[in-house]
Amino acid sequence: MFQRALITFGILVIMSTILIGCMPQPKLTRRYNSDLVNIPNHPQAVNRGANLTVFSMDKPSSSSDTKLTNLSDHGQAALIEALKQTTDNNTKKLLAALGTPIKPPRNNTGDIVTNVFERRLIFSIENLTLRPADRIQWVKVVLELPKGDANFKKWDKFASSYEKVDLGKLTFTQGNEFGLEVGIPLPAGIQAGGSAKIKRDLEEELSLKQRYVAFTGTLTPKRASFIQQGVVGIDLTGNSAVDLTLEVKGCKSHKCRKMFSFSNLINEKRKYNDQDDVVLRTRRAIFPLDASQDIKAKVTFFYLIRKVTGNHRSVAEGDDSVEHVLSSYTLADHVLLVPERSLEFFSWQIQGSHGFLKIDNGSQDGPEDMYFASYDEANNFFLWLKDKKSSIISNRDLYMGDDKLTGVELSRLKIVVEQLN
């Protein structure tokens, strides 16, 4: 009796093993059926799991800037009237000014500020891992300024975010039915046998979704760090951008130059106005003290690779055996933030045979030198002088050196330029 039961049990075990081996296996959620890794003869692909490229550019002007067409009727009329004054009623300049976006003032003092720079940094991250299941899970980019006059002032961060989008579902169903009946004759007319029947359905459902990627960071005067954190199924590759504002040490109050500008030099009839109709304005120019070298930043890249060591064939990550590998490296080349030529600041003067043109400032110190922030401003005033042959403007006397400007000196004037840093 015991031997008969043992034989029957063994038959059932064999039948169960056969049926389990024939059960349906998952197909839809696999990346591939088999995997053969071929490592190329490329040191970077073997030793580095991710690559970072950084470059900088000027910050583009905002598309949301106010324009003439955004203003009311009264606002448009007031703007046109004001622009007529600043463009000296020059039709070509007026039309160009009307199409220019109205930007908010950079400061409340009216100063000419040239030691503050706005730059856009582009970070491009590349995944160099070998399997599709491996992904970059976390990255950190650190920018460090060298000791010197440049500091980070503020930043405006944004990134290409992965929003949550439902792309639909894929469903795959397998159904198998197995039956087995076995009979074994035994001695003395004894029959031993067994039967089994298994029906098994397997339905797989894959939801295709995208999720956003978090982007954050910290900022100090000499150090800026940006952190991206991924979520399930998201590889942190692609491009991100950050707008940074840098401030370079500027001139001290006593070394900053006072700049002169004149408006309403020309009337509506394209004739030069009399001196008492001309409007004089002065502004202080704040410029970088040192323009001898580029401003660059050292870039260090930290990244965390989610390396799948087992069950990498399935799309779902919940059954993966993973190893987290934290790595970092410093980019060989520092990123250029502000080129040397952008730090340079120039002023223009009108020179005669006995020195530079000066203007009475009403103080006991005597007349002061006249500096212009651009060649156009100096040239506009220069042409007015040539036409009007006047030694007075805006009811202020003009001097050449320590003497009042004369008609003889007017014919000898020329515009010269000077670099102030």
C-alpha positions, 0 to 999 in steps of 0.5 A, spaced: 500 500 500 505 504 501 509 503 495 503 504 491 501 511 494 509 513 493 508 511 486 502 515 485 505 521 489 511 521 484 507 521 478 503 527 480 510 531 482 512 530 475 506 532 472 506 538 476 513 540 474 511 539 467 505 544 467 509 549 471 514 549 466 509 550 460 505 556 464 505 563 460 511 567 461 511 575 461 513 578 454 510 585 454 514 588 460 521 585 458 526 590 454 529 584 451 529 576 451 536 576 452 542 581 453 549 581 450 554 586 453 559 589 448 564 594 451 567 598 446 574 600 446 573 607 449 576 609 456 570 614 457 565 609 456 568 604 461 570 609 466 565 614 466 557 613 467 555 620 465 558 626 461 557 633 462 558 639 457 557 646 460 557 653 455 554 660 457 551 665 452 548 672 453 541 672 456 536 673 451 531 679 452 524 677 455 519 676 450 514 679 455 517 685 454 512 691 454 512 694 447 508 700 444 502 696 442 501 694 449 500 701 451 493 705 451 492 710 446 494 715 451 500 711 453 502 710 446 502 718 445 506 719 451 511 714 449 512 717 442 513 724 444 518 722 449 522 718 444 522 724 439 526 728 444 531 722 445 532 721 438 533 728 436 527 728 431 530 723 427 525 719 423 530 713 422 532 713 429 525 714 432 522 708 428 527 704 430 526 706 438 518 705 437 520 697 435 524 696 441 521 693 447 520 697 453 525 695 459 524 696 466 530 701 469 536 697 471 537 701 477 533 707 481 539 712 481 539 713 473 547 710 473 550 707 467 551 700 470 556 696 466 559 691 472 553 687 472 552 681 467 547 677 466 549 670 463 545 664 461 548 657 462 546 651 459 548 644 462 548 638 457 548 631 461 549 625 457 548 617 459 554 613 458 552 607 461 551 600 457 544 597 459 538 601 458 536 599 465 541 603 468 540 610 469 542 617 472 538 618 478 541 624 481 546 630 479 549 636 482 553 641 478 557 646 482 560 652 479 566 656 483 569 663 482 576 664 483 578 669 488 577 676 485 573 681 484 567 677 481 561 674 485 554 671 484 549 676 485 542 672 484 539 667 479 533 665 476 533 657 475 529 653 470 529 647 466 526 642 461 521 639 466 518 632 465 510 633 466 506 627 468 503 625 461 498 619 460 500 616 454 495 610 454 496 603 456 499 596 453 495 590 455 498 583 453 494 576 455 496 569 455 491 563 456 493 556 456 490 550 458 493 543 460 491 536 461 494 530 463 492 523 465 497 517 466 495 510 468 500 505 470 499 497 470 502 494 477 502 487 479 496 483 481 491 487 477 493 493 481 492 500 477 495 506 479 494 513 475 493 520 476 490 526 472 491 533 472 488 539 469 490 547 469 488 553 466 492 559 467 491 566 464 496 571 464 495 579 463 500 584 463 498 591 463 504 597 462 502 604 463 506 609 459 507 615 463 512 621 464 513 625 470 517 631 472 524 632 474 525 636 480 530 642 480 533 646 485 540 649 488 544 654 492 547 660 491 553 664 495 557 669 492 563 665 490 559 658 489 553 656 485 550 649 486 544 646 482 541 639 483 536 635 479 533 629 482 530 624 478 524 619 479 522 612 477 523 611 470 526 618 468 533 618 466 536 625 467 539 626 461 538 632 456 539 640 457 537 644 463 539 652 463 540 657 469 540 664 468 545 667 473 547 675 475 554 676 476 557 683 479 564 685 478 567 690 483 566 697 480 569 703 481 569 707 487 565 713 488 571 718 487 573 714 481 567 713 477 566 718 471 560 723 470 557 722 463 554 728 459 548 727 454 544 732 451 537 731 448 533 735 444 538 737 439 534 737 433 527 740 432 521 737 428 524 741 422 531 737 422 534 744 424 539 744 430 535 748 436 538 754 440 542 752 446 537 754 451 532 749 448 537 743 449 536 739 455 542 737 459 543 730 463 548 727 467 549 720 470 554 716 473 558 711 470 559 705 474 564 700 471 569 694 472 575 696 476 579 690 472 578 688 465 585 684 464 582 677 464 576 673 463 571 671 468 571 663 468 568 658 473 571 651 475 565 646 474 565 640 478 560 634 476 557 629 481 552 624 479 549 617 482 548 612 477 542 606 478 546 600 475 541 594 475 545 588 476 539 583 476 532 582 473 534 588 468 530 585 462 523 587 465 521 594 464 518 595 471 524 597 476 520 594 482 524 587 481 531 590 479 537 588 483 541 595 483 547 598 485 548 605 486 554 608 484 556 615 486 562 619 482 564 626 480 569 629 476 572 636 475 571 639 467 578 640 464 576 647 462 573 652 466 567 655 463 567 662 460 562 667 464 564 674 462 569 675 456 575 680 457 572 684 452 565 685 455 569 688 462 572 694 458 569 700 459 570 706 454 569 714 455 569 719 449 571 726 449 572 732 445 579 735 444 582 741 442 589 744 441 589 746 448 586 741 452 579 737 452 572 741 452 569 743 459 563 745 462 561 750 467 558 746 473 556 752 477 561 751 483 567 754 485 572 749 483 571 751 476 569 748 469 569 740 469 571 735 464 565 733 459 565 725 458 560 721 454 558 714 455 558 713 447 561 715 441 554 717 438 552 721 444 559 725 443 558 725 435 551 728 436 553 734 441 560 735 436 555 736 430 551 741 434 557 745 436 559 745 429 553 747 426 551 752 432 558 755 433 556 756 440 560 757 446 554 756 451 549 750 451 543 749 456 545 756 459 552 753 461 559 756 458 563 751 455 571 752 456 577 749 452 582 748 458 581 754 462 579 759 457 572 760 454 571 756 448 572 761 442 570 760 434 577 759 433 578 752 437 571 750 434 574 748 428 580 744 431 575 740 435 576 732 434 573 726 438 577 722 442 576 715 446 579 713 452 579 706 456 578 707 463 579 700 466 
